[in-house]
Amino acid sequence: MRFEFSDFSKKRSQLMGISMLMIMVFHSGMMLQSRYTQFGDVGVEFFLVISAIGLFFSLSKNNNKRAFYKKRVLRILPTYLIVAAPYFAHNQEFSIGNYLINLSGLCILYNNRFFWFIGEILICYLLAPFYFEVMKKHKLSIVIPFVTLAVCYVLGQCFPPLAIMLIRFAIFFLGLHLAKLVYDKQVIDSWLVLPVCLLSLILIPVIGDMPIPEEQRWLAFFFLSIPALGALVMMLDKCPSFISQSLAFVGGITLEIYLLHERICLRAMELLFGPLLGAVLSFPVCIFLAYLLSKMMKIVNKHLLPTSTKA
């Protein structure tokens, strides 16, 4: 049996869907104050790896930085502002200064994690073209993700509010190196990777359940996320088509789900139906609203991003 790295790209939408569902599980567990759902936090690592693969392919086709940035920024910011602008405006202690700090994402400096991942992914987009060039010129660039992990882990200890962002840059860089294997359609004997992949997938919920600091959990997820994704790729080959299609559907609206779930849908459902039922109902409600939001934003983006702009 052979494991084809290109399957990471072929199953990209499904893997995006899985990562988003795991993040939703994590957010729901936080509301329920359950440690048994902390493994869902690895969805962030999954998402960054799969995003890196998509960005690598995009840069391989066209390394026009201006077009690259324009497309990504217009994909993220209009949707973010439509959700975040009214969300932050409802604050009872509203002030223009606090409003702008929250909206800009600088609130993370005060340990407020409002939509923190938006800043994370935008910085990753900013760095991706430059890292892509480094990878082409320097074969030893593979050490950079591990150096980044060590440096950012230490920085996270010095600046705790930023730890949630800093330590995740390493897995994004490692994802770009994985993307090179995917792009080159590398193949390996699946019997060599299957035990490692399955063990990594099993260890993720085990580590998530451990009473350890967040930083240590993120450190473990760095090493486990890519082989665990490999296990999921192999499992997706065997799953029924309707599950694969459902995951791909969710994977197509991840931004909208992220913006709507934790801060809006989850809390609204909790108020209406209580914590447990609210957490369960937040999934279908959020996915439906996210789909509507994505449709609306496609119409908006047609006017902001000409179809001729490709990256």
C-alpha positions in Angstrom: 0.0 0.0 0.0 1.2 3.5 -0.9 0.4 6.8 0.8 0.2 9.6 -1.7 1.0 13.1 -0.2 -1.2 14.6 -2.9 -4.2 13.2 -1.0 -3.7 16.1 1.4 -4.7 18.4 -1.4 -7.4 16.2 -2.8 -9.1 16.0 0.6 -8.4 19.6 1.5 -12.0 20.7 1.8 -12.9 17.7 4.0 -9.9 18.3 6.2 -10.9 22.0 6.6 -14.4 20.8 7.6 -12.9 18.5 10.2 -10.7 21.2 11.6 -13.6 23.6 11.9 -15.8 21.0 13.6 -13.1 20.3 16.1 -12.7 24.0 16.9 -16.5 24.2 17.4 -16.3 21.2 19.8 -13.5 23.0 21.7 -15.5 26.2 22.0 -18.6 24.3 23.1 -16.5 22.5 25.8 -15.2 25.8 27.1 -18.8 27.0 27.6 -19.7 23.7 29.3 -16.4 23.9 31.3 -15.5 20.4 30.1 -11.9 19.3 29.8 -12.9 16.3 27.6 -13.3 18.6 24.6 -9.9 20.3 24.8 -8.5 18.0 22.1 -10.6 20.1 19.7 -8.1 22.9 20.0 -5.8 20.9 17.6 -8.3 22.0 14.9 -6.3 25.3 14.8 -3.1 23.4 13.9 -5.0 21.3 11.3 -6.4 24.5 9.8 -3.1 26.2 9.5 -1.5 23.1 7.9 -4.2 22.8 5.3 -4.2 26.5 4.7 -0.4 26.4 4.1 -0.9 23.7 1.5 -3.4 25.9 -0.4 -1.1 28.9 -0.2 1.9 26.9 -1.5 -0.1 25.8 -4.5 -1.3 29.3 -5.1 2.2 30.8 -4.9 3.6 28.1 -7.2 1.2 29.1 -9.9 1.6 32.9 -9.5 4.0 34.5 -7.1 2.5 38.0 -7.6 2.5 39.3 -4.1 0.1 42.2 -4.7 -2.5 39.9 -6.2 -1.9 37.3 -3.5 -2.4 39.8 -0.6 -5.4 41.5 -2.2 -7.2 38.2 -2.7 -6.6 37.0 0.9 -7.3 40.3 2.6 -10.5 40.8 0.7 -11.5 37.3 1.6 -11.0 37.9 5.3 -11.5 41.5 6.3 -15.0 42.3 4.8 -16.5 39.2 6.4 -14.7 39.9 9.7 -15.8 43.5 9.8 -19.5 42.7 9.0 -19.5 40.4 12.0 -17.1 42.0 14.4 -18.0 45.7 14.0 -21.6 45.3 15.4 -20.4 42.7 17.9 -17.9 45.0 19.6 -20.4 47.9 19.3 -22.8 46.2 21.7 -20.3 46.5 24.7 -22.0 48.1 27.6 -18.8 50.1 28.5 -18.5 51.3 24.9 -15.8 53.8 24.0 -14.2 54.7 20.7 -10.7 53.8 22.0 -11.8 50.3 23.3 -13.9 49.7 20.2 -10.9 50.3 17.9 -8.6 48.2 20.0 -11.0 45.3 20.0 -11.7 45.6 16.3 -8.0 45.8 15.4 -7.3 42.7 17.4 -4.9 44.5 19.7 -7.1 43.4 22.6 -5.1 40.2 22.7 -2.4 42.3 24.4 -4.8 42.5 27.3 -5.5 38.8 27.2 -8.8 39.2 25.4 -9.0 36.6 22.7 -11.8 38.1 20.7 -11.5 36.7 17.1 -7.7 36.2 17.8 -7.3 33.8 14.8 -8.0 36.6 12.3 -4.8 38.3 13.3 -3.0 34.9 13.2 -4.0 34.0 9.7 -3.4 37.5 8.3 0.1 37.4 9.6 0.6 33.9 8.1 -0.7 35.3 4.8 1.8 38.2 5.1 4.7 35.8 5.7 3.8 33.1 3.2 5.3 34.6 0.0 8.6 35.4 1.7 8.9 32.0 3.3 8.1 30.4 0.0 11.1 32.2 -1.5 13.3 31.0 1.4 12.2 27.4 0.8 13.2 27.6 -2.8 16.6 29.0 -2.1 17.6 27.1 1.1 17.2 23.4 1.5 18.0 23.6 5.2 14.9 25.9 5.7 13.2 22.8 7.1 14.9 23.7 10.5 13.1 27.0 10.6 9.7 25.6 11.9 11.5 23.9 14.8 13.6 27.0 15.6 10.4 29.1 15.4 8.7 26.7 17.8 11.5 27.0 20.4 11.7 30.8 20.1 8.0 31.4 20.1 7.5 29.0 23.1 10.0 31.1 25.1 8.4 34.4 23.9 5.0 33.0 24.9 6.3 32.5 28.4 7.5 36.1 28.5 4.3 37.5 27.0 1.5 35.1 28.0 -1.3 36.9 26.2 0.5 36.4 22.9 1.3 32.7 23.4 -1.8 31.5 21.7 -0.7 33.2 18.5 3.1 32.9 18.6 3.4 29.2 19.1 1.1 28.5 16.1 3.4 30.1 13.5 5.7 27.1 13.7 3.1 24.7 12.5 2.2 27.0 9.6 5.8 27.0 8.4 6.0 23.2 8.8 2.8 23.0 6.8 4.5 24.8 3.9 7.2 22.2 3.9 4.5 19.5 3.9 2.9 21.3 0.9 6.2 20.9 -1.0 5.8 17.1 -0.7 2.1 17.4 -1.7 3.0 19.6 -4.7 5.7 17.2 -5.9 3.3 14.2 -5.5 5.7 12.3 -3.2 4.7 8.8 -2.4 5.7 6.6 0.6 4.9 3.1 1.8 1.8 3.5 3.9 2.9 0.7 6.3 5.8 3.0 7.3 3.6 5.9 8.3 0.3 4.2 9.3 1.4 3.3 12.9 2.7 6.8 13.5 -0.4 8.5 12.0 -2.8 6.4 14.0 -0.8 6.8 17.2 -0.8 10.5 16.8 -4.5 10.6 16.2 -5.1 8.6 19.4 -2.7 10.7 21.5 -4.4 14.0 20.6 -7.5 13.4 22.8 -5.3 11.8 25.5 -3.2 14.9 25.7 -6.2 17.2 25.4 -7.6 15.5 28.5 -4.4 16.0 30.6 -4.4 18.8 33.2 -1.5 20.6 31.7 -0.9 24.2 30.7 -2.2 25.4 27.3 1.3 26.0 26.0 2.4 22.4 26.6 -0.7 21.1 24.9 0.0 23.4 21.8 3.7 22.1 21.9 2.5 18.5 21.7 0.0 19.3 19.0 2.8 20.7 16.8 4.4 17.3 16.6 1.1 15.3 16.4 -1.0 17.4 14.0 0.5 16.5 10.6 0.7 12.7 11.2 -2.8 12.9 12.7 -4.0 14.6 9.5 -2.4 11.8 7.5 -4.5 9.3 9.5 -7.6 11.4 8.7 -6.7 11.4 5.0 -6.6 7.6 5.0 -9.8 7.4 6.9 -11.6 9.8 4.4 -10.8 7.3 1.6 -13.1 4.8 3.4 -15.9 7.1 4.6 -19.3 7.2 2.8 -19.7 9.9 0.1 -22.4 11.8 2.0 -20.0 12.3 5.0 -17.3 13.4 2.7 -19.6 15.9 1.0 -20.9 17.2 4.3 -17.4 17.8 5.5 -16.4 19.5 2.3 -19.5 21.8 2.7 -18.4 22.8 6.2 -14.9 23.2 4.9 -16.1 25.8 2.4 -17.5 28.2 5.0 -14.9 27.9 7.8 -14.3 31.6 8.1 -18.0 32.4 8.5 -18.4 29.5 11.1 -15.4 30.7 13.1 -16.7 34.3 13.3 -20.3 33.3 14.2 -20.0 30.3 16.4 -18.2 31.0 19.7 -19.2 34.7 20.2 -22.6 34.7 18.7 -24.4 31.4 18.1 -23.1 29.5 21.0 -23.9 32.3 23.5 -27.4 32.9 22.0 -28.3 29.2 22.1 -27.0 29.0 25.7 -29.4 31.8 26.7 -32.3 30.2 24.9 -31.8 26.6 25.7 -29.2 26.2 28.4 -25.6 25.1 28.2 -25.9 21.5 27.0 -28.7 21.8 24.5 -27.5 25.2 23.4 -24.1 23.7 22.6 -25.6 21.0 20.5 -28.0 23.3 18.7 -25.3 25.8 18.0 -23.8 23.5 15.4 -26.6 23.4 12.9 -27.7 26.9 13.6 -24.2 28.3 13.1 -23.6 26.3 9.9 -26.8 27.5 8.4 -26.1 31.2 9.3 -22.6 30.8 8.1 -23.8 29.5 4.7 -26.1 32.5 4.4 -23.3 34.9 5.3 -20.9 33.3 2.8 -23.5 33.7 0.0 -23.9 37.4 0.9 -20.1 37.9 1.0 -19.7 36.3 -2.4 -21.9 39.0 -3.9 -19.9 41.7 -2.0 -16.6 40.3 -3.1 -17.6 40.2 -6.7 -17.5 44.0 -6.6 -14.3 44.1 -4.5 -12.2 41.5 -6.2 -12.4 41.2 -10.1 -12.5 37.7 -11.5 -9.3 38.5 -13.4 -7.3 38.7 -10.2 -5.9 35.3 -9.5 -3.3 34.2 -7.0 
